[in-house]
Every structure is written in structure tokens, then in C-alpha cells.
Amino acid sequence: MNIVDILEEIEKVDGEVYERFSPRRTAMKEFFNIGKKVSLAAIPMALGSMFTKAYGQSTLPSGVKAVLQFALTLEHFEAAFYTQALKATGGADFPGSAQGTLDKTAIGIISGHETSHVNFLKGVIGSDAVAAKASYDWTASGAFPNPFAVGNYGVFLAVAQALEDTGVRAYKGQAPALVGQGGVLTAALNIHSVEARHAAKIRYMRAQNGFAIKPWITGGNDSGVPNAAAVYAGEETTTQATISIIGINATAVNAAAASESFDEPLTTQQVLDIVKLFGVS
Amino acid sequence: MKNLQEEKEMLQEESSIFNSTLQRRSFLQYAGAGAAGIALIAAGCKKDRNNPMEPGKTGVTLDFKDDFGVLNYAYALEQLEAAFYIQVAATPYANISAAELAYFKDIQFHEIAHREFFKNALGAAAIGSLEVDFSKINFADRTSVLGTAKAFEDLGVSAYNGAGSLLKSTVYLTLAGKIVSVEARHAAYIRELISPNSFSNVEVVDMVNGLDKSRNPLEVLAIAGGFVKTKINVTNFNA
């Protein structure tokens, strides 16, 4: 994904996008030529301000903006979760991790992505982007012990798994609202698959730390956490678009594989009901 | 849905007769310039459709003028992936661990499920079966298998990510979304087998915005084509 692709996609929907950005298309090209010389770190900022200037707060279609704000609300929460986890150990490996530094590095990578998603979405939404909460309830209103306390590494990974799988399902559920939106849809899909990579990695980390679980979702709630039932509601389905996947066309696809092979979306309300326990709204 | 498919198929046939290799005029001359000639050729097309298992020398065509083209594109990629993992599971590499074999069998069935789902969903509009070419892969060697698996999974993720904006139907977009995240899970797992903590490294995720890659169909097929003998034609797609 690069910004020229995004703009070209938007141009398909909004033929005047370049005019919105600048009175002259050539000026845009100049911007990109200059952009190539700017350090990579400056791009999210530049990208964000470009979108904001192009549409202003009144012209980003309201349905699109609502999706982006919702996504940002979740990304703030995820980013804060990992930031808190890394802060709690003061830079040391997670106590109780069988993988030591490898696990700490993995959480650092995921944390970095979530923070990047926050900054990216803030940039696209503009100046009225929703802010992070001052604090979150990391026990989900008492559903779990403090995931960051020493001795609770297993809880931390379980909550992380639930958050990542929720993130995957949340983005999937928003995609239909972005159909026909070109670059904005593509960007959302690009975040969606990163969340799925995270989810698989966290699940793999749990397996390496002794909890029997696969990188993919088997049946419904396979997290081992009864309180996470809502996160996996509907994941057990084995029928797609009225087509039964079990034994499809006389293959040996069983119920487990049929559920694993398709991840399911969550509605906005289902996601909000899950995360409100953490103080997210 | 079936009726809609048949309708669309008829439209596709009508337009393809006149827009493909022969121009309408020369086509009519060639066919004897009569309605009977058109009917004959149309019947010939119908017959091809009834034998989708044999794409033959002309290959298959992905026509991106509507969502069926995108779904067939996904079907083509799933055929490739399924064929690969069926081979991996049937002839596991040397000294494969029980855990790795179990997961490769899982992935095999996921890809078979995807392939068969698209086949059934597309019905008469489905392209035929592709003939694969795995001569570059050493299935006895873990490094070769994992490297290919990684390439296929990352390619699949980028393909679905790039194809989403081509879809007009929210139903199909959601279905594609249901599959791409499973491909991303595969990609992350296989990457971890190759190198710990490479699940979303800079090869696939840009570190500034935290975005996975997207590729358009031409970019994807240029890579996938190295593993497919059947010619894959693309129409009505502009990069």
C-alpha cells in the first residue's frame, strides 16, 4: 500500500480528489516527489494531513468516518494494553514466559503495530479523531485477574488472544460499510490481516507456553477462558453462504476444519459489548 | 442465486463471443454469417462450460468485469494452495515433527474447504481445474516446503487484500474477509516455523503504518504463474 494507490482509489470514487488536495494535479505530483526524500517516519503525519486537507471534517463520508472512529477506539485500547504490558516488566522479560526474550520481542513488535495503527487512523480521520481513554479496566470488570501482575503471564496471553481475535472479527464486520471506498477499504483490510497475524502469533505463544491451542480458531470459544465466550460467538459455524463445508464435495473436511477455515465477523454492537467491560466506549 | 448466475453467464458468453480473439465482423464471415452459425458457436461455448474440468490449451479466463471474476481469481489461488498442501501432507518432508504434520494437515483441509466453497458458490460460472507445476519444489526438504508455503500464504493475503476493493457485493466482500484472515494465520504460523518472530516482519508489514501488503491480480498472477501450467488470462482489469 502506498499513498499514490490510496489516492488513485479515492479518485475512482471522488474524481476531484486531486483538486481537493491541491488546485493543481501537478502540485500533487510535486508533493510525492518531495515525499520520496522525506524520511519514512514523517509519512503518517503527511498522509494524515493530506486526507484532512482534502476532505475536511465535513466531507469525509459520515459512514466511512464512523467506521474509522470505531477502529481507532479499538486500536487505542489494544495499543494501551501492550504498552502497559511492556511497562509493567520495566523492560525485563515477562516473568513466567517459557520463551523469555523472544516473547518480549514479539509483544514489542505487536505493540509497535498497534501504535502505528492508532497514528495512521488519527491521521486519516483528522483533528476530531477520538482520543484514548485515560485508563482502562484491565480485569474486564473482574472477569480476569490483573494480566500484568507477576505470575499472571498466562492470563496476559489469554487476554491478548481474545483482544486480537476480537480485532480481526471487528475489522471483518466493518468491511461491508467500506465497500466501494477504494483505498480506505484496502487500508482497513491491510490492518485486518495484520491483526490476524498477531492473533496467530499470540496463540502460538500460548502453545509454546504450555496451553493447547492452534493458531486458527477451532469451533467456538477455544480460548480456555469461559468469560471470553462473547469473543467467539458464532465462530463455530460450518456453513458459508448456505453451503455446508463439512464433507463438501465428498472431501474429508471435518467440523473442526470447517470452522477453522473461515473466520467470522462481529457486529459493531457485539464488539462494543465485549470491550465495554474494559472501560472502552 | 442460481438464476442470477445463469443470467450472468449468458451475458458473459454473449460478450465474449464478440470481444475475444475474433472481431465480430470477421467472426461472422468465418462462421458463415448466419444466425445458425451463431447458434452453433454459442452451443460450442455451452459445451465448454459443461466441461470445465478441461480448460485445454486456451487456459482459463478471469474476467474482472464483475464479482465473478474476482471470485474465480480467488478460486484459482485456492486451487494452487490446496494442491500444494495436499502434496505436503501426502509426502511429508524428512523428519517432520508430529506437531508440524498435524498443522500441515489442518492447513490442507482449510485450503480444500476454500477451494470447494468457491467451486460450489460459482457453480456454472466457475473456471476449470488448474494444472499445477511444482517442479521447483523439493517436497522432501523442509526448507523448500516452508519457503514455498510462506510465499503462497503471504501472496494469498496480499491478493485478497488487493481484491477487496474490486468487489461490489458486500456478501462476497465479507466472505473474502472470512478467508483472508485464515490465510494470514497460516502465514504467521509458517513464518514462525522458519524464523521466530517473523510473523509480521518488514517483508510483509510496513513498520510505519502497520499495514499488510496488497497486490493487484496482475502482480499476484505473475508470481503464482510460476507454479501453474494452465494459462490464466485476465480481462477487464486495469492496474
Interface residues (C-beta under 8 A of the other chain):
Chain A: M1 D5 E9 L40 A41 I43 P44 L47 L102 T105 A106 I109 I110 G112 H113 E114 T115 S116 H117 N119 F120 V168 Y171 K172 A175 P176 V179 G180 Q181 G182 G183 L185 T186 A187 L189 N190 I191 H192 S193 V194 E195 A196 R197 H198 A199 A200 K201 Y204 K214 P215 W216 Q240 A241 I243 I245 I248 N249 T251 A252 V253 N254 A257 A258 E260 S261 F262 D263 E264 P265
Chain B: Y103 D106 F109 H110 E111 I112 A113 H114 E116 F117 K119 N120 A121 V157 Y160 N161 G162 G164 S165 L167 K168 S169 T170 V171 L173 T174 L175 G177 K178 I179 V180 S181 V182 E183 A184 R185 H186 A187 A188 Y189 E192 P196 N197 F199 S200 N201 V204 V205 D206 M207 V208 N209 G210 L211 D212 K213 S214
